[in-house]
Amino acid sequence: MSLPRPTPAKTKQKLMIPEDELMFWIEKNVDTTGANIVKIRDGFLWSQGDIERHRLDIFEKYYPNGDKDSFCWTNRIGERSFFLHYNRADSTITDKTTGRSEPDKKTH
């Protein structure tokens, strides 16, 4: 499957993970089988030293009613959102995504 090119989260954003390195990381670490990927967004958050923090969102075409013949579809991120550390000096990408948190179900 051919994936779309990554785009910056903000129009004036200058720092992005180099496309070839990011696409290599996505192909190795993200399960895209059976998904219709329509957009890849690289959002630069902040940097500290040589480490840059990025949020990677991979959008999938989604039909809310489950009817693929429908003309009405939307995008969803689902389980394909990552918090990445990119080291420019070493050209390495590290996944620092934490698990999804569930709200406490306390009875009052």
C-alpha positions as CSV (number, residue, x, y, z in Angstrom):
1,M,0.0,0.0,0.0
2,S,1.3,3.4,-0.9
3,L,1.1,5.9,2.0
4,P,0.6,9.6,1.6
5,R,3.4,12.1,2.3
6,P,3.7,13.5,5.8
7,T,2.4,17.0,6.3
8,P,3.2,19.5,9.2
9,A,0.5,20.0,11.8
10,K,0.9,23.8,11.5
11,T,1.3,25.7,8.3
12,K,4.3,27.7,9.6
13,Q,6.0,24.7,11.3
14,K,9.6,24.3,10.2
15,L,10.8,21.3,12.1
16,M,9.7,17.9,10.8
17,I,11.2,14.5,11.0
18,P,12.8,13.8,7.6
19,E,10.3,12.1,5.3
20,D,12.5,9.1,4.4
21,E,13.2,8.3,8.1
22,L,9.6,8.8,9.2
23,M,8.2,6.6,6.4
24,F,10.7,3.9,7.2
25,W,9.7,4.1,10.9
26,I,6.0,3.9,10.0
27,E,6.4,0.9,7.7
28,K,8.3,-1.0,10.5
29,N,6.2,0.0,13.5
30,V,2.6,0.8,12.4
31,D,0.1,-1.9,11.3
32,T,-1.5,-0.4,8.3
33,T,-2.9,-3.6,6.8
34,G,-6.5,-3.2,5.7
35,A,-6.5,0.5,6.6
36,N,-7.2,3.2,4.1
37,I,-4.6,5.8,5.2
38,V,-5.5,9.3,3.9
39,K,-3.2,11.6,5.8
40,I,0.0,11.5,7.9
41,R,0.6,14.5,10.2
42,D,3.8,15.3,11.9
43,G,3.4,17.9,14.7
44,F,6.5,19.3,16.2
45,L,5.9,20.0,19.9
46,W,9.2,21.2,21.5
47,S,12.9,20.4,21.6
48,Q,15.4,20.0,24.4
49,G,19.0,19.6,23.3
50,D,19.3,17.3,20.3
51,I,15.9,15.6,21.1
52,E,12.8,16.9,19.3
53,R,9.3,15.9,20.5
54,H,6.8,15.2,17.8
55,R,3.2,14.0,17.7
56,L,2.5,11.7,14.8
57,D,-1.1,11.2,13.7
58,I,-2.1,8.7,11.0
59,F,-5.6,9.3,9.7
60,E,-7.7,6.5,8.3
61,K,-10.8,6.9,6.1
62,Y,-13.8,5.8,8.2
63,Y,-17.4,5.2,7.4
64,P,-19.5,6.0,10.6
65,N,-22.4,3.7,9.6
66,G,-20.1,0.9,8.3
67,D,-21.5,1.3,4.8
68,K,-18.6,1.6,2.4
69,D,-21.0,2.4,-0.4
70,S,-22.1,5.5,1.4
71,F,-20.8,8.9,0.1
72,C,-20.3,10.2,3.7
73,W,-17.0,9.3,5.3
74,T,-14.8,10.9,7.8
75,N,-11.2,10.6,9.2
76,R,-10.2,9.0,12.4
77,I,-6.9,8.6,14.2
78,G,-7.9,5.7,16.5
79,E,-4.9,3.7,17.6
80,R,-2.5,5.4,15.2
81,S,-1.3,8.4,17.2
82,F,2.2,8.4,18.6
83,F,4.5,10.6,20.7
84,L,7.9,10.4,19.2
85,H,11.4,11.5,20.2
86,Y,13.6,12.3,17.2
87,N,17.4,12.7,17.8
88,R,18.7,14.8,15.0
89,A,22.4,14.0,15.8
90,D,21.8,10.2,15.6
91,S,18.9,10.3,13.2
92,T,16.9,7.9,15.5
93,I,13.2,7.8,16.2
94,T,12.0,6.5,19.6
95,D,8.4,5.8,20.4
96,K,7.5,7.3,23.8
97,T,3.8,6.7,23.6
98,T,2.2,5.8,26.8
99,G,-0.9,3.6,27.1
100,R,-4.4,5.0,27.0
101,S,-5.7,6.0,30.4
102,E,-9.1,4.9,31.6
103,P,-11.0,7.1,34.0
104,D,-11.4,5.8,37.5
105,K,-14.7,4.1,38.0
106,K,-15.4,4.9,41.6
107,T,-18.8,4.6,43.1
108,H,-20.0,7.5,45.2
